[in-house]
């Protein structure tokens, strides 16, 4: 849907822009010339000047042209803002709990990872790349029409192991490294039973310190590892992943309730949309199943989450 919206926005901007430029440089001057000619003609015939109302009528654009002139600057501003700076997204599931909840509306910085055209998504300005721990929005590799949001766990060349609900990272060896890094276990500190929004029985909350960045993760004590369903790579163990060049390995913070890179592989660099940076609105949807109101209708606003930095 986001792709279709971008295409529609580009088309509307293009059409209204053509009308705006045509009116500014051709139609408006022609209307002024016709008004001046009508005024001269009126003086010659009746020796009277046209009324201000009559002149205004002659110089005013048609309703269709006037509408395009009025909306073009607004649409162009929205297109530039949405395509190159910030774009709003809605969190549709609990896969990133407790960092992000179903019903959170977030702002995604599209400038951090370079600028792309809004239709073909070809990058024309290089600006930066994701780092370990970034929360990113990307086009789902198995269906690019769908936007996903997960946390970056592995960069190109990294080796990742997720075993017994513990995460291990062996960072890619760089030319400047005197010795290649070894596997490093990501520290997890137990906080307690998760009792926040959308809590379920068996959920435990941890603080995960991943390469100098800290965030909260959830593990479900009732769920066993689904290693048999993991994405398989030749030459690696069943729970090990080697990140290819120009790709990223991502996981949800709700570790046992997330369809992420463990199950379908890696995110190509060209699929990246941007970095999630803040929550600008958060709706609660808790409603009993026997309610006559539709489930999509919010039941309240979570004011305490608005403005939170991700």
N, C-alpha and C positions, 0 to 999 in steps of 0.2 A: 504493500500500500504506500509506503514511504517513497518508493521509486516512482509510482504513478503520480503521486502528489507533486513530486519534483518536476516531472515532465509537464503536468498541467500548469504548474506555476511558471515554468519557463515559457510555455506557449502563451499564456495570458500576458506575461510581462512583455514578450516580443510583440504581440498584436497591439497592446495599448501603447507600447513605446513607438511603434511605427506611426500610429495615429497622432501621438503627442508631437513627434518631430515634424510630421506632415502639416499639422496645424500651425506649429510655431513658425516654420520656414516657408509655408506656401499658402495654406488655407486662410489663416488669420490675415496675412498681408492682402490676399485677394478680396476678403470681405471688407477690409478698410478701403481698398480702391473702389469697390462697388458702392460703398456708402458715400465716398467722396463724389463719385460720378452722379449718384442719385441726388445729392445735395445741390450740385451744380445745375442738374436738369430741373430741379424744383424751382430754383431761383430764376432760371430762364423762362419757365412757363408761367409761374405765378408771382415771381419776385418775393417769395417767402422761403424762409429757411425751414428745414425739417425739424420736427420736435426732437428733444433729447431721447424720448421713448422710441421714436422711429429710427433714429440713428443707432440706438442700443440694439434694437431688433435686427438691423442689418449687419451689425458686427458680431452678434452672438453666434456661437457655433450651434450645430444641431444637438438635440439631446444625447444622441449616441456618441458623437464626438466629444461633447462636454463630459460625459461619464468617463470615457477613456482618459481624457486629460486629467480628471480629478483622481482617478485610482492608480494611474501609472506610477507616480512617485512612491505611493504606499506599497504597491505590489513589488516594485523594484527594491525598496528597502527591505521588505520581508525576504525576498529571494536572496539578496546579498547576505543578510544576517543569518538565514537558515542554512545557506549553502557553504559559507566560508567561515563563520564565527561560532554561533551557538545554534543548536537545534534541540527542541524539546522532545522527550520520549516518555512513554508510560511503561512502568514495570508491570508485566502481565502475569507474573508468577512469583513463587517464593524461593526460587533457586538461589537468590543472593541474600537470603536472610542470614544473620540479622542486620547486615549492612543496608540492604534495600528490601522494602516490603511490597507486596502486591498492593497497588494503589498509589505508590509513590510516582510523582512526575519529576523527572530529572532534566538538567541541562547538560548537553554534551558539547564539549569544546572540540570543534572540527578543525581548528587551526593548528593544534599541537602536533598532529601527525602529517602535516602538509596539506596543501589545498588541491581539491579535485573539482572537475567540472560536475555540475549537479545531475547530468543526464548519463553520460558515458562513464563517469567516475575515473577519468584519466587524471593522474596527478601531474600538475604543471608547476608546483612550487614545493620543494623539499624543505621541511622545517624541523622534523624530529621523528622519533620512533618510540614505541611503548617501552616501558621499563618494568622490571619485576614489581608486582603488586599493583599496577595500574588497573583500574576498572574500566573496561573498554566496551563500546558498542561496535558490532560488526555484522556483516551480512553472513547469515548461516551458510556454511560451505555447501551443504546438501540442498539448500533452497535459498538462493540469494535474494529472493523476494521478502524473506523474513529477517527481521533484526533481532539479534541476540545480545545479551549483556552478561559478561563474565569477568573474572579477575585473571590477569596475565600471570602465569606461573613459570613458563619457560620461554626464553628467547632463542633465536636461531643458534643451533649448535649445542644447546643445553641438553643434558640427560635428566629425565624426571622419573622418580620412582614413587608410587603411591601404594604403600604396603601396610596392612593392619591399621588403616586410617591415619597413618603417619606419612609425611611428605619429605622426600629427599631430593635435593637439587645438586647436580654437578654442572657448574657453569662452563660455558664454552671456553676453550683454551684460546687466548689471544696471543698475537705475535710478541707483545710486550711482556708476557708472563714468563718469569724465570722458571717457574714450575707450574704445570697445569693443575687447576684446582681438583680436589677430591670431592666425593659426595658429602654434602652438608645436610644434616637433619634439621628441618625447620622446627624451631622451638614452639611448643604448644603448652600454654599454662591453663589449667582447668579453672573455670570461674564458678560453675555450678549448673544446676538444672536451668534450662532456658524457660523463662516464664513471661517473655515479652509477647507482642502481638502475633497471632497465628501459631502460638506454641502448641506442640503435640506431645503426647506421652513419649518419654524416652529421649527427648532432645537434650543434649549437653552442650554448653557454650564454652568456648576456649578463646584465649587471646593467642593469635598466631603472629610470631615475629619473623618475618620473611625478609632477610637481607636488609636490615635496618628500617623496615616498614612494618607497622603493627596494624592488625585488623582483627575483627571477631569472626569466628567460624562456628558452625554447628555440626555435630555428629549425632546420628540417631543410633542409640544403643540397641534398638530392636531390628536394625537392618544389617544384614551381612554383606560383605564385599561382593560385588558382581563381576569378579575378574573374568569370568568366562565370556562376558559380553563386551570386554574392553576391546578397543581398536588394536589390531595386531600388526606389528612391524617385523619384517624378517630380521633376524639377528639380535632381537631384544627379548627380554623376559616378558611374560604375560602382563605384568604390572609395571613395565618400564617403557618410556617413550623417548625417542631421540628426535629433537625438533629439527626439521629440515631448514635449509637456507630460505630466507624471506618468508618464514612461517612463524606462528606463535602457538604455544600450548596454553589453554585456558581452562579454568575450573570455576564452579560456583562455590560461594561461601557456605551454602547449605549442602555440605559434601555428599550426604546420602540421598539427597532429593534434587539432583541437578543432572540434566542431560548435557554433558559438556565434552571437552576434548578427550576424556578417557574412553568415550564410547564412539566418537566419530572422527577423531584425528586432530588436525591442525587448522589454524586460521591463516589463509594466505594474506600477505601484507596488503594486497589490493582490496581485500574485503573489509579492511578497517574503516570505520566511520568516524570515530573520535573517542575522546576520553570523558567519562562521566565525572562531573566536578561538583555538582550541588543538587539538592532537592529543592524545587521551587513550589511544590504543592504536594499534599499527601491526603488521600481520601480513605476512609474506613468503609468497608463493604460488609461488615458483620450483620447478617440478617438471617432469621430462621427460615428454613425451607418452606414452611407453610404460610409465609408472608405473601400477601396479594401483590406486593410491589415487586418489580423486576430486580433480579440480582445485580444488574449493572448500575443500579441507582445508588449513589453513596448514602451512607447512614450518618456520616459525620466527617469532620476535618481533623486530622492529627496535627494541630498547630505546633506541637513540640518538635516535629520533624522538619518543618519548613525552614529553609535556610541552612540546613545541615550540610557540611562539606564532606564529600565522599573521600 
